[in-house]
Amino acid sequence: MLIQREMDQDAMLWETPTIALTAQAFLLTIALNRDSTAPAVYISAALGVIVAVLSMQLMAKHRFLNEMDRAQLHRLEEELDIPHISRRSYFFPSGKYAIPHNLSTAGRSAPKKQGLLQSIRSYNFWVLGLGIFAAVNVAILAIELWWPTILHPPTL
């Protein structure tokens, strides 16, 4: 049951940015549309900031619960003196993956090495990305407030 709960938290963790990206695409389409009125730009950009912040908080909450379940699972494995099947044996605390010898032997299709994109922690990468969406929406609000002709040039 603990494994299932940990897997459910992990699934919800990664559903959050997907839904947030969909919302951001919709809101940015409104905010950056030349035909949008100033109130529409303000509302959609403000909602974009809110969606980004809410998504970052929700991802953090799901990750926290996921890590709590994983820690409980590790404790239970130690208490029962069973192999740590819940841990990836090829993960090291330094954040680098190392291919175990038993997977790198002939006949196995394990990757040869860890690349740059694989070395970045996905959670941190996504939170940064959502933060960028929040910053873009704040910039849209500022532009609409102080330089409205940038988003809505006068028609000749």
C-alpha positions in Angstrom: 0.0 0.0 0.0 2.9 2.3 0.8 4.5 1.7 -2.6 1.2 2.4 -4.3 0.7 5.7 -2.4 4.3 6.7 -3.3 3.6 6.0 -6.9 0.3 7.9 -6.8 2.1 11.0 -5.3 4.8 10.7 -8.0 2.1 10.6 -10.8 0.3 13.6 -9.4 3.6 15.5 -9.0 4.2 15.2 -12.8 0.6 15.8 -13.8 0.8 19.3 -12.2 3.3 20.9 -14.7 1.4 19.4 -17.6 -1.8 21.0 -16.6 0.0 24.2 -15.8 1.5 24.4 -19.2 -1.9 24.0 -20.8 -3.3 26.8 -18.7 -0.3 29.0 -19.5 -0.6 28.5 -23.2 -4.3 29.5 -23.1 -3.6 32.6 -20.9 -0.6 33.8 -22.9 -2.6 33.5 -26.1 -5.1 36.0 -24.6 -2.5 38.2 -23.0 -0.4 38.5 -26.2 -3.3 38.8 -28.7 -3.2 42.1 -30.4 -7.0 42.3 -30.3 -7.2 41.7 -26.5 -8.5 44.6 -24.5 -6.4 46.0 -21.6 -8.6 44.4 -18.9 -8.3 41.0 -20.7 -4.5 41.3 -20.8 -4.4 42.3 -17.1 -6.7 39.5 -16.0 -5.0 36.8 -18.1 -1.5 37.8 -17.2 -2.4 38.0 -13.5 -4.0 34.6 -13.7 -0.8 33.3 -15.4 1.2 34.4 -12.4 -1.3 32.8 -10.0 -1.3 29.5 -12.0 2.5 29.4 -12.0 2.8 30.0 -8.3 -0.1 27.6 -7.4 1.6 24.9 -9.6 5.0 25.4 -8.0 3.3 25.0 -4.5 1.3 21.9 -5.6 4.4 20.3 -7.1 6.3 21.0 -3.9 3.5 19.5 -1.8 3.3 16.3 -3.9 7.1 16.0 -3.8 7.2 16.3 -0.1 4.5 13.7 0.4 6.3 11.4 -2.1 9.6 11.8 -0.3 7.9 11.1 3.1 6.3 7.9 1.7 9.7 6.8 0.2 11.5 7.5 3.5 8.8 5.4 5.3 9.3 2.6 2.8 13.1 2.7 3.3 12.6 2.5 7.0 10.3 -0.4 6.7 12.7 -2.3 4.4 15.5 -1.8 7.0 13.2 -2.9 9.8 12.1 -6.0 8.0 15.7 -6.6 6.8 14.7 -7.0 3.2 16.5 -5.7 0.1 16.0 -2.1 -0.7 13.9 -2.6 -3.8 12.4 0.8 -3.5 15.7 2.5 -4.2 17.4 2.8 -7.5 20.7 0.9 -7.0 22.3 3.1 -9.7 21.6 6.4 -8.0 24.2 8.1 -5.9 23.7 11.1 -3.5 25.9 13.3 -5.7 23.2 13.4 -8.2 25.1 11.3 -10.8 23.8 8.1 -12.2 26.3 5.3 -12.6 25.5 2.2 -14.7 25.9 -0.9 -12.5 28.3 -3.5 -13.9 25.5 -6.1 -14.0 23.5 -3.9 -16.4 26.5 -2.8 -18.6 27.6 -6.4 -19.4 27.1 -7.8 -22.9 23.6 -8.4 -24.0 22.1 -5.6 -21.9 20.8 -2.3 -23.4 21.7 0.0 -20.5 22.8 3.5 -21.4 26.5 4.1 -21.7 26.6 7.3 -19.6 24.5 10.1 -18.1 24.2 13.2 -20.3 23.8 16.8 -19.3 20.0 16.8 -19.5 19.7 13.6 -17.5 21.9 15.1 -14.7 19.6 18.0 -14.0 17.0 17.2 -11.4 13.7 17.4 -13.2 11.8 18.8 -10.3 14.2 21.8 -10.0 14.1 22.2 -13.8 10.3 22.4 -13.9 10.0 24.7 -10.9 12.5 27.0 -12.7 10.4 26.8 -15.9 7.2 27.7 -14.0 9.0 30.6 -12.4 10.0 31.8 -15.8 6.3 31.7 -16.8 5.4 33.7 -13.7 8.1 36.3 -14.7 6.9 36.5 -18.3 3.4 37.2 -17.0 4.7 39.9 -14.6 6.5 41.4 -17.6 3.3 41.4 -19.6 1.5 43.2 -16.8 4.3 45.8 -16.5 4.3 46.4 -20.3 0.6 46.7 -20.5 0.6 49.1 -17.5 3.6 51.4 -18.6 4.0 50.8 -22.4 0.6 49.6 -23.7 1.5 50.4 -27.3 4.1 47.6 -27.3 1.4 44.9 -27.1 -1.3 47.0 -28.8 0.3 49.2 -31.5 -1.9 51.9 -32.9 -3.5 51.0 -36.2 -2.9 53.4 -39.1 
